[in-house]
Amino acid sequence: MPDSNAANEGHSAFAHAKCGQTNRFEWRDMTMFLLFVALGVLILATPSRATPARSPAAMSAPAMSMARETPRHIAADAIVGPVRGRALLRALRRGGLILWMRHGARDERSGLVSDAQAAAHDCAKQSRLTAKGEAQARAVGAGMRALKLPIAAVYAARLCRTEATARLLDVGPVKVDARLDEASTWRDRGGDAAYETAVLDLLSMPPPAGQNVAMVSSKLTVHHPHPAVLAELGTAEVAVFRPRPGNMPQLLARIGPRAWTKLVQLTQTHLD
């Protein structure tokens, strides 16, 4: 008959070995689990590397269109944008803004002008303002004067229709600036890229302290205009920008040619 004590000792040794093996598996599993937890905590705690901000010139056309703040086209008597009413009037009177205006309505002749034609001021071969365009320019200027806006100067492209618009505004000295010229004049001056760079340079120039600057140009006719609103302005419409050197200018408002009377009406009531 087998020795029961020996059997028990054998069974005890087997059970002890099996228990040790089980414990080793459990400790290994636990160690792996803790390693995975620690790795997860480390990943979550590590700050992500921020994507560097792109310059305005590097932004794609879709990115720029997503930043749109106003509709593509507005009514002639409308004021749209993030700043309106009394807030807009206070900003205009405080100065430091650029009033970018598209010229008044023009005749049916081609608006394309060569650099040589622009330099020669040859109005016989250029599109010119119609009677409606002249009336639009006078009305916008009358509104600016009624509001007593501080305007240091009016810069105009070397085009007959833009110079005429600038002078009919009658709100400040007119200065001709080739950087404002229509896109066709840039064909021999670096093309669309140079044109867009010039536009952004103009919109980055801070006006004199306490003053605004008006700029009269044509519709921005390039493939990917920046800011996009310059390709959408109606005749005699004004886009109000706050220049931010090193960044895209901030669009405050778009003012239709017949909307200046609304701002004038605000002056008839108490203004903070």
TORKOL-4160 file (C-alpha; in steps of 0.2 Angstrom, whole numbers, padded with zeros to 4 digits, m for minus):
272
<pt num="1" X="0000" Y="0000" Z="0000"/>
<pt num="2" X="0008" Y="0017" Z="m0005"/>
<pt num="3" X="0014" Y="0028" Z="0008"/>
<pt num="4" X="0000" Y="0041" Z="0011"/>
<pt num="5" X="0012" Y="0054" Z="0017"/>
<pt num="6" X="0023" Y="0053" Z="0002"/>
<pt num="7" X="0007" Y="0055" Z="m0009"/>
<pt num="8" X="0002" Y="0070" Z="0000"/>
<pt num="9" X="0019" Y="0077" Z="m0001"/>
<pt num="10" X="0020" Y="0074" Z="m0019"/>
<pt num="11" X="0003" Y="0082" Z="m0022"/>
<pt num="12" X="0008" Y="0097" Z="m0011"/>
<pt num="13" X="0024" Y="0100" Z="m0021"/>
<pt num="14" X="0014" Y="0099" Z="m0037"/>
<pt num="15" X="0001" Y="0111" Z="m0031"/>
<pt num="16" X="0015" Y="0123" Z="m0025"/>
<pt num="17" X="0024" Y="0122" Z="m0042"/>
<pt num="18" X="0007" Y="0125" Z="m0051"/>
<pt num="19" X="0003" Y="0140" Z="m0039"/>
<pt num="20" X="0020" Y="0147" Z="m0042"/>
<pt num="21" X="0018" Y="0146" Z="m0061"/>
<pt num="22" X="0001" Y="0154" Z="m0060"/>
<pt num="23" X="0008" Y="0168" Z="m0049"/>
<pt num="24" X="0022" Y="0171" Z="m0062"/>
<pt num="25" X="0009" Y="0173" Z="m0076"/>
<pt num="26" X="m0002" Y="0184" Z="m0065"/>
<pt num="27" X="0013" Y="0195" Z="m0061"/>
<pt num="28" X="0019" Y="0196" Z="m0079"/>
<pt num="29" X="0001" Y="0201" Z="m0085"/>
<pt num="30" X="0000" Y="0214" Z="m0071"/>
<pt num="31" X="0017" Y="0221" Z="m0076"/>
<pt num="32" X="0012" Y="0222" Z="m0094"/>
<pt num="33" X="m0005" Y="0230" Z="m0090"/>
<pt num="34" X="0004" Y="0243" Z="m0079"/>
<pt num="35" X="0016" Y="0247" Z="m0093"/>
<pt num="36" X="0002" Y="0250" Z="m0105"/>
<pt num="37" X="m0007" Y="0262" Z="m0092"/>
<pt num="38" X="0009" Y="0271" Z="m0089"/>
<pt num="39" X="0012" Y="0273" Z="m0108"/>
<pt num="40" X="m0006" Y="0280" Z="m0111"/>
<pt num="41" X="m0004" Y="0292" Z="m0096"/>
<pt num="42" X="0012" Y="0298" Z="m0104"/>
<pt num="43" X="0005" Y="0301" Z="m0121"/>
<pt num="44" X="m0010" Y="0311" Z="m0114"/>
<pt num="45" X="0001" Y="0321" Z="m0103"/>
<pt num="46" X="0013" Y="0326" Z="m0117"/>
<pt num="47" X="0008" Y="0343" Z="m0125"/>
<pt num="48" X="0004" Y="0342" Z="m0143"/>
<pt num="49" X="0015" Y="0352" Z="m0155"/>
<pt num="50" X="0005" Y="0367" Z="m0161"/>
<pt num="51" X="0004" Y="0369" Z="m0180"/>
<pt num="52" X="0013" Y="0385" Z="m0184"/>
<pt num="53" X="0001" Y="0399" Z="m0191"/>
<pt num="54" X="0002" Y="0402" Z="m0209"/>
<pt num="55" X="0005" Y="0419" Z="m0216"/>
<pt num="56" X="m0009" Y="0427" Z="m0226"/>
<pt num="57" X="0000" Y="0424" Z="m0242"/>
<pt num="58" X="0002" Y="0405" Z="m0238"/>
<pt num="59" X="m0017" Y="0403" Z="m0235"/>
<pt num="60" X="m0026" Y="0392" Z="m0248"/>
<pt num="61" X="m0041" Y="0399" Z="m0257"/>
<pt num="62" X="m0053" Y="0387" Z="m0247"/>
<pt num="63" X="m0046" Y="0393" Z="m0231"/>
<pt num="64" X="m0048" Y="0411" Z="m0236"/>
<pt num="65" X="m0066" Y="0408" Z="m0241"/>
<pt num="66" X="m0070" Y="0399" Z="m0225"/>
<pt num="67" X="m0065" Y="0416" Z="m0216"/>
<pt num="68" X="m0079" Y="0425" Z="m0225"/>
<pt num="69" X="m0088" Y="0438" Z="m0214"/>
<pt num="70" X="m0100" Y="0446" Z="m0226"/>
<pt num="71" X="m0111" Y="0440" Z="m0241"/>
<pt num="72" X="m0103" Y="0441" Z="m0258"/>
<pt num="73" X="m0114" Y="0455" Z="m0264"/>
<pt num="74" X="m0124" Y="0468" Z="m0254"/>
<pt num="75" X="m0138" Y="0480" Z="m0258"/>
<pt num="76" X="m0134" Y="0498" Z="m0262"/>
<pt num="77" X="m0142" Y="0504" Z="m0246"/>
<pt num="78" X="m0135" Y="0491" Z="m0235"/>
<pt num="79" X="m0122" Y="0491" Z="m0221"/>
<pt num="80" X="m0115" Y="0474" Z="m0217"/>
<pt num="81" X="m0101" Y="0467" Z="m0207"/>
<pt num="82" X="m0096" Y="0464" Z="m0188"/>
<pt num="83" X="m0096" Y="0483" Z="m0184"/>
<pt num="84" X="m0112" Y="0493" Z="m0188"/>
<pt num="85" X="m0122" Y="0507" Z="m0182"/>
<pt num="86" X="m0115" Y="0519" Z="m0169"/>
<pt num="87" X="m0100" Y="0507" Z="m0166"/>
<pt num="88" X="m0096" Y="0509" Z="m0184"/>
<pt num="89" X="m0098" Y="0528" Z="m0184"/>
<pt num="90" X="m0087" Y="0530" Z="m0168"/>
<pt num="91" X="m0074" Y="0519" Z="m0177"/>
<pt num="92" X="m0074" Y="0530" Z="m0192"/>
<pt num="93" X="m0073" Y="0546" Z="m0182"/>
<pt num="94" X="m0059" Y="0539" Z="m0171"/>
<pt num="95" X="m0048" Y="0536" Z="m0186"/>
<pt num="96" X="m0034" Y="0523" Z="m0190"/>
<pt num="97" X="m0045" Y="0514" Z="m0204"/>
<pt num="98" X="m0043" Y="0512" Z="m0222"/>
<pt num="99" X="m0058" Y="0515" Z="m0233"/>
<pt num="100" X="m0056" Y="0505" Z="m0249"/>
<pt num="101" X="m0068" Y="0510" Z="m0262"/>
<pt num="102" X="m0072" Y="0503" Z="m0279"/>
<pt num="103" X="m0074" Y="0517" Z="m0292"/>
<pt num="104" X="m0092" Y="0523" Z="m0298"/>
<pt num="105" X="m0101" Y="0515" Z="m0312"/>
<pt num="106" X="m0092" Y="0516" Z="m0329"/>
<pt num="107" X="m0096" Y="0515" Z="m0347"/>
<pt num="108" X="m0096" Y="0500" Z="m0358"/>
<pt num="109" X="m0078" Y="0501" Z="m0365"/>
<pt num="110" X="m0066" Y="0488" Z="m0359"/>
<pt num="111" X="m0059" Y="0491" Z="m0342"/>
<pt num="112" X="m0042" Y="0483" Z="m0346"/>
<pt num="113" X="m0028" Y="0496" Z="m0346"/>
<pt num="114" X="m0009" Y="0493" Z="m0350"/>
<pt num="115" X="0004" Y="0500" Z="m0339"/>
<pt num="116" X="0009" Y="0512" Z="m0353"/>
<pt num="117" X="m0009" Y="0519" Z="m0354"/>
<pt num="118" X="m0010" Y="0521" Z="m0336"/>
<pt num="119" X="0006" Y="0530" Z="m0335"/>
<pt num="120" X="0001" Y="0542" Z="m0349"/>
<pt num="121" X="m0016" Y="0545" Z="m0341"/>
<pt num="122" X="m0024" Y="0542" Z="m0359"/>
<pt num="123" X="m0042" Y="0543" Z="m0355"/>
<pt num="124" X="m0047" Y="0543" Z="m0373"/>
<pt num="125" X="m0043" Y="0524" Z="m0373"/>
<pt num="126" X="m0050" Y="0520" Z="m0356"/>
<pt num="127" X="m0067" Y="0516" Z="m0348"/>
<pt num="128" X="m0073" Y="0532" Z="m0339"/>
<pt num="129" X="m0087" Y="0536" Z="m0327"/>
<pt num="130" X="m0105" Y="0537" Z="m0333"/>
<pt num="131" X="m0117" Y="0551" Z="m0326"/>
<pt num="132" X="m0123" Y="0538" Z="m0313"/>
<pt num="133" X="m0105" Y="0534" Z="m0308"/>
<pt num="134" X="m0101" Y="0553" Z="m0305"/>
<pt num="135" X="m0117" Y="0554" Z="m0295"/>
<pt num="136" X="m0112" Y="0539" Z="m0284"/>
<pt num="137" X="m0095" Y="0547" Z="m0281"/>
<pt num="138" X="m0102" Y="0564" Z="m0276"/>
<pt num="139" X="m0115" Y="0555" Z="m0264"/>
<pt num="140" X="m0102" Y="0545" Z="m0255"/>
<pt num="141" X="m0091" Y="0560" Z="m0253"/>
<pt num="142" X="m0106" Y="0570" Z="m0247"/>
<pt num="143" X="m0110" Y="0557" Z="m0234"/>
<pt num="144" X="m0091" Y="0556" Z="m0228"/>
<pt num="145" X="m0091" Y="0575" Z="m0226"/>
<pt num="146" X="m0108" Y="0576" Z="m0217"/>
<pt num="147" X="m0100" Y="0563" Z="m0205"/>
<pt num="148" X="m0085" Y="0574" Z="m0203"/>
<pt num="149" X="m0074" Y="0559" Z="m0205"/>
<pt num="150" X="m0055" Y="0563" Z="m0203"/>
<pt num="151" X="m0047" Y="0558" Z="m0220"/>
<pt num="152" X="m0029" Y="0562" Z="m0222"/>
<pt num="153" X="m0028" Y="0558" Z="m0241"/>
<pt num="154" X="m0037" Y="0549" Z="m0255"/>
<pt num="155" X="m0026" Y="0537" Z="m0265"/>
<pt num="156" X="m0031" Y="0533" Z="m0282"/>
<pt num="157" X="m0026" Y="0520" Z="m0295"/>
<pt num="158" X="m0019" Y="0528" Z="m0312"/>
<pt num="159" X="m0035" Y="0525" Z="m0321"/>
<pt num="160" X="m0047" Y="0538" Z="m0327"/>
<pt num="161" X="m0062" Y="0531" Z="m0318"/>
<pt num="162" X="m0053" Y="0529" Z="m0302"/>
<pt num="163" X="m0045" Y="0546" Z="m0302"/>
<pt num="164" X="m0062" Y="0554" Z="m0307"/>
<pt num="165" X="m0070" Y="0545" Z="m0292"/>
<pt num="166" X="m0057" Y="0551" Z="m0280"/>
<pt num="167" X="m0058" Y="0569" Z="m0285"/>
<pt num="168" X="m0077" Y="0569" Z="m0285"/>
<pt num="169" X="m0077" Y="0563" Z="m0267"/>
<pt num="170" X="m0069" Y="0579" Z="m0262"/>
<pt num="171" X="m0064" Y="0573" Z="m0245"/>
<pt num="172" X="m0045" Y="0576" Z="m0245"/>
<pt num="173" X="m0030" Y="0578" Z="m0256"/>
<pt num="174" X="m0029" Y="0565" Z="m0270"/>
<pt num="175" X="m0013" Y="0555" Z="m0273"/>
<pt num="176" X="m0011" Y="0544" Z="m0287"/>
<pt num="177" X="m0003" Y="0527" Z="m0283"/>
<pt num="178" X="0002" Y="0514" Z="m0296"/>
<pt num="179" X="0000" Y="0500" Z="m0283"/>
<pt num="180" X="m0019" Y="0502" Z="m0284"/>
<pt num="181" X="m0020" Y="0500" Z="m0303"/>
<pt num="182" X="m0031" Y="0487" Z="m0311"/>
<pt num="183" X="m0024" Y="0469" Z="m0314"/>
<pt num="184" X="m0020" Y="0471" Z="m0332"/>
<pt num="185" X="m0007" Y="0485" Z="m0328"/>
<pt num="186" X="0003" Y="0472" Z="m0319"/>
<pt num="187" X="0006" Y="0460" Z="m0333"/>
<pt num="188" X="0024" Y="0467" Z="m0335"/>
<pt num="189" X="0026" Y="0471" Z="m0317"/>
<pt num="190" X="0026" Y="0454" Z="m0309"/>
<pt num="191" X="0008" Y="0448" Z="m0313"/>
<pt num="192" X="m0005" Y="0443" Z="m0301"/>
<pt num="193" X="0007" Y="0439" Z="m0287"/>
<pt num="194" X="0015" Y="0456" Z="m0287"/>
<pt num="195" X="m0002" Y="0464" Z="m0288"/>
<pt num="196" X="m0008" Y="0454" Z="m0273"/>
<pt num="197" X="0007" Y="0458" Z="m0263"/>
<pt num="198" X="0005" Y="0477" Z="m0267"/>
<pt num="199" X="m0013" Y="0476" Z="m0261"/>
<pt num="200" X="m0009" Y="0468" Z="m0245"/>
<pt num="201" X="0005" Y="0481" Z="m0242"/>
<pt num="202" X="m0007" Y="0495" Z="m0245"/>
<pt num="203" X="m0019" Y="0487" Z="m0232"/>
<pt num="204" X="m0006" Y="0485" Z="m0219"/>
<pt num="205" X="m0001" Y="0504" Z="m0219"/>
<pt num="206" X="m0007" Y="0512" Z="m0203"/>
<pt num="207" X="m0015" Y="0529" Z="m0207"/>
<pt num="208" X="m0008" Y="0545" Z="m0198"/>
<pt num="209" X="m0014" Y="0545" Z="m0180"/>
<pt num="210" X="m0032" Y="0550" Z="m0178"/>
<pt num="211" X="m0034" Y="0550" Z="m0197"/>
<pt num="212" X="m0042" Y="0538" Z="m0210"/>
<pt num="213" X="m0035" Y="0535" Z="m0228"/>
<pt num="214" X="m0047" Y="0532" Z="m0243"/>
<pt num="215" X="m0041" Y="0521" Z="m0257"/>
<pt num="216" X="m0050" Y="0521" Z="m0274"/>
<pt num="217" X="m0047" Y="0506" Z="m0285"/>
<pt num="218" X="m0055" Y="0493" Z="m0297"/>
<pt num="219" X="m0062" Y="0476" Z="m0293"/>
<pt num="220" X="m0048" Y="0464" Z="m0288"/>
<pt num="221" X="m0048" Y="0452" Z="m0303"/>
<pt num="222" X="m0036" Y="0439" Z="m0299"/>
<pt num="223" X="m0038" Y="0420" Z="m0297"/>
<pt num="224" X="m0037" Y="0419" Z="m0278"/>
<pt num="225" X="m0040" Y="0437" Z="m0271"/>
<pt num="226" X="m0035" Y="0442" Z="m0254"/>
<pt num="227" X="m0045" Y="0448" Z="m0245"/>
<pt num="228" X="m0059" Y="0441" Z="m0255"/>
<pt num="229" X="m0071" Y="0455" Z="m0252"/>
<pt num="230" X="m0061" Y="0466" Z="m0264"/>
<pt num="231" X="m0066" Y="0455" Z="m0279"/>
<pt num="232" X="m0085" Y="0457" Z="m0274"/>
<pt num="233" X="m0087" Y="0476" Z="m0271"/>
<pt num="234" X="m0101" Y="0484" Z="m0281"/>
<pt num="235" X="m0098" Y="0501" Z="m0289"/>
<pt num="236" X="m0095" Y="0515" Z="m0277"/>
<pt num="237" X="m0096" Y="0502" Z="m0262"/>
<pt num="238" X="m0083" Y="0505" Z="m0248"/>
<pt num="239" X="m0075" Y="0491" Z="m0237"/>
<pt num="240" X="m0069" Y="0498" Z="m0221"/>
<pt num="241" X="m0053" Y="0489" Z="m0214"/>
<pt num="242" X="m0042" Y="0490" Z="m0199"/>
<pt num="243" X="m0024" Y="0488" Z="m0204"/>
<pt num="244" X="m0014" Y="0475" Z="m0194"/>
<pt num="245" X="0004" Y="0475" Z="m0200"/>
<pt num="246" X="0010" Y="0457" Z="m0202"/>
<pt num="247" X="m0008" Y="0450" Z="m0202"/>
<pt num="248" X="m0023" Y="0450" Z="m0214"/>
<pt num="249" X="m0032" Y="0467" Z="m0212"/>
<pt num="250" X="m0048" Y="0466" Z="m0201"/>
<pt num="251" X="m0064" Y="0469" Z="m0211"/>
<pt num="252" X="m0076" Y="0480" Z="m0201"/>
<pt num="253" X="m0090" Y="0484" Z="m0213"/>
<pt num="254" X="m0096" Y="0485" Z="m0231"/>
<pt num="255" X="m0105" Y="0501" Z="m0235"/>
<pt num="256" X="m0116" Y="0502" Z="m0250"/>
<pt num="257" X="m0116" Y="0519" Z="m0260"/>
<pt num="258" X="m0133" Y="0524" Z="m0254"/>
<pt num="259" X="m0131" Y="0518" Z="m0236"/>
<pt num="260" X="m0121" Y="0533" Z="m0230"/>
<pt num="261" X="m0137" Y="0542" Z="m0226"/>
<pt num="262" X="m0141" Y="0529" Z="m0213"/>
<pt num="263" X="m0125" Y="0534" Z="m0204"/>
<pt num="264" X="m0129" Y="0552" Z="m0206"/>
<pt num="265" X="m0146" Y="0549" Z="m0198"/>
<pt num="266" X="m0137" Y="0542" Z="m0182"/>
<pt num="267" X="m0129" Y="0559" Z="m0180"/>
<pt num="268" X="m0146" Y="0567" Z="m0177"/>
<pt num="269" X="m0148" Y="0558" Z="m0161"/>
<pt num="270" X="m0137" Y="0558" Z="m0146"/>
<pt num="271" X="m0120" Y="0549" Z="m0149"/>
<pt num="272" X="m0109" Y="0543" Z="m0135"/>
